[in-house]
Amino acid sequence: MNKFYYLLVLIVVLAIALISRWLLTTVETPTGRVAPEARHDPDYYLENFKITVYQPNGAPAYHLNAEHMNHYPDDDTMTMRKLQLDYSDEKNQTWVTTADAGTAYENIEVMQLNGNVRIVRQTPQPDQEITITTDALRFDVPNKFASTEARVKIVGKNSSIVAKGMEVDMVSGQLTLMSEARGHYVPD
């Protein structure tokens, strides 16, 4: 019985070894690697960059600069830190938009700005300058249209307005407040 016991143990061990070998060769193990096109890794980055985008007639459309930018090839987006976007309109007004961070989509045609977003409309007449501040802003660059659902504060020479939500058409200069608007005006 002693020999039979050792023989039985040997057969069980060999069976386990054969099953283990079969499992190792037939079952695919994941490598832990993700295909490069499935990852959201930057393919390049820029530090302290400045770009100018031109209109078809050769005139500058806008200037964009940022402290840091990452480009992601999987969805063709760019994330930026400490950015500034300058746009001049036909009325000789310059719109300067700054933010702590932003993401650009569709080859910088749409931008989502976040953190200390500030739009300053600079005009040849300083008393017509306005400053808009908010925490988040969506900017449609080709149409020069900005919007937000966040709280905004608009400050002019003699007035200030707070509201929730806003749309700004930078071509026409029209600003629309969405809700909860409250203003304060102090005449000269």
WOUR-V176709 format. One record per residue. N is the residue number from 1. RES is the residue in one small letter. PHI is phi in whole degrees, -180 to 180 (NA if undefined). D_CENTER is the distance of its C-alpha to the mean C-alpha in Angstrom with 1 decimal. Layout:
((N	RES	PHI	D_CENTER) (N	RES	PHI	D_CENTER))
//
This chain:
((1	m	NA	76.3) (2	n	-64	74.8) (3	k	-66	74.3) (4	f	-62	72.9) (5	y	-63	70.3) (6	y	-67	69.1) (7	l	-66	69.0) (8	l	-64	66.9) (9	v	-64	64.4) (10	l	-64	64.1) (11	i	-65	63.5) (12	v	-64	60.7) (13	v	-64	59.0) (14	l	-64	59.3) (15	a	-64	57.9) (16	i	-63	54.9) (17	a	-64	54.4) (18	l	-66	54.6) (19	i	-64	52.2) (20	s	-62	49.7) (21	r	-63	50.1) (22	w	-62	49.6) (23	l	-64	46.4) (24	l	-65	45.0) (25	t	-86	45.7) (26	t	-100	44.7) (27	v	-92	41.6) (28	e	-79	38.4) (29	t	-101	36.5) (30	p	-67	32.7) (31	t	-82	31.8) (32	g	87	28.8) (33	r	-98	26.7) (34	v	-108	23.9) (35	a	-57	23.8) (36	p	-55	21.4) (37	e	-72	19.9) (38	a	-93	19.3) (39	r	-92	17.4) (40	h	-109	13.8) (41	d	-110	14.8) (42	p	-70	13.6) (43	d	-96	16.3) (44	y	-157	16.0) (45	y	-142	14.5) (46	l	-131	15.4) (47	e	-112	16.6) (48	n	47	17.2) (49	f	-98	16.5) (50	k	-138	17.2) (51	i	-130	17.1) (52	t	-124	18.9) (53	v	-104	18.5) (54	y	-105	21.9) (55	q	-78	23.4) (56	p	-58	26.0) (57	n	-83	28.7) (58	g	96	27.5) (59	a	-78	26.4) (60	p	-64	23.1) (61	a	-89	20.4) (62	y	-163	17.9) (63	h	-118	17.2) (64	l	-132	14.0) (65	n	-140	14.3) (66	a	-154	12.6) (67	e	-71	14.3) (68	h	-152	12.5) (69	m	-142	10.3) (70	n	-114	10.4) (71	h	-109	10.8) (72	y	-114	11.3) (73	p	-73	14.2) (74	d	-64	14.5) (75	d	-126	11.9) (76	d	52	11.4) (77	t	-111	7.6) (78	m	-129	6.7) (79	t	-107	5.2) (80	m	-130	7.1) (81	r	-123	9.5) (82	k	49	11.8) (83	l	-110	11.0) (84	q	-141	13.4) (85	l	-123	13.6) (86	d	-114	17.3) (87	y	-138	18.9) (88	s	-109	22.7) (89	d	-101	24.4) (90	e	-69	28.0) (91	k	-91	29.4) (92	n	64	28.7) (93	q	-104	26.0) (94	t	-110	23.0) (95	w	-104	19.7) (96	v	-111	17.9) (97	t	-114	14.4) (98	t	-125	13.2) (99	a	-160	10.8) (100	d	-70	10.7) (101	a	-150	7.0) (102	g	-162	3.9) (103	t	-126	1.6) (104	a	-105	5.1) (105	y	-119	7.4) (106	e	53	11.2) (107	n	59	12.0) (108	i	63	10.1) (109	e	-92	11.7) (110	v	-129	9.1) (111	m	-129	6.2) (112	q	-110	4.8) (113	l	-104	6.2) (114	n	-141	7.8) (115	g	80	11.1) (116	n	49	14.0) (117	v	-74	12.7) (118	r	-140	15.7) (119	i	-116	17.0) (120	v	-119	20.4) (121	r	-94	22.7) (122	q	-98	25.2) (123	t	-127	28.4) (124	p	-61	31.8) (125	q	-99	33.2) (126	p	-57	31.7) (127	d	-73	33.0) (128	q	-99	30.6) (129	e	-71	27.5) (130	i	-128	25.0) (131	t	-127	22.2) (132	i	-116	19.6) (133	t	-125	17.8) (134	t	-161	15.6) (135	d	-96	13.2) (136	a	-148	10.4) (137	l	-153	10.2) (138	r	-102	9.4) (139	f	-124	10.6) (140	d	-92	12.6) (141	v	-65	13.4) (142	p	-62	16.7) (143	n	-91	18.1) (144	k	51	17.2) (145	f	-130	16.4) (146	a	-121	14.3) (147	s	-150	14.6) (148	t	-155	14.1) (149	e	-105	16.2) (150	a	-80	16.1) (151	r	-66	19.0) (152	v	-129	19.4) (153	k	-131	22.0) (154	i	-119	23.5) (155	v	-123	26.0) (156	g	-118	28.5) (157	k	-57	31.8) (158	n	-119	33.8) (159	s	-144	31.5) (160	s	-145	28.7) (161	i	-136	27.1) (162	v	-119	25.0) (163	a	-158	23.7) (164	k	-113	21.5) (165	g	86	19.2) (166	m	-163	19.2) (167	e	-131	18.8) (168	v	-129	19.3) (169	d	-98	20.7) (170	m	-76	20.7) (171	v	-75	23.3) (172	s	-88	25.8) (173	g	80	24.8) (174	q	-82	25.1) (175	l	-120	23.3) (176	t	-119	23.7) (177	l	-95	23.6) (178	m	-87	23.3) (179	s	-162	25.4) (180	e	52	27.2) (181	a	-79	27.5) (182	r	-137	29.9) (183	g	-124	31.0) (184	h	-140	33.2) (185	y	-128	35.1) (186	v	-122	37.6) (187	p	-70	39.8) (188	d	-64	41.0))
//
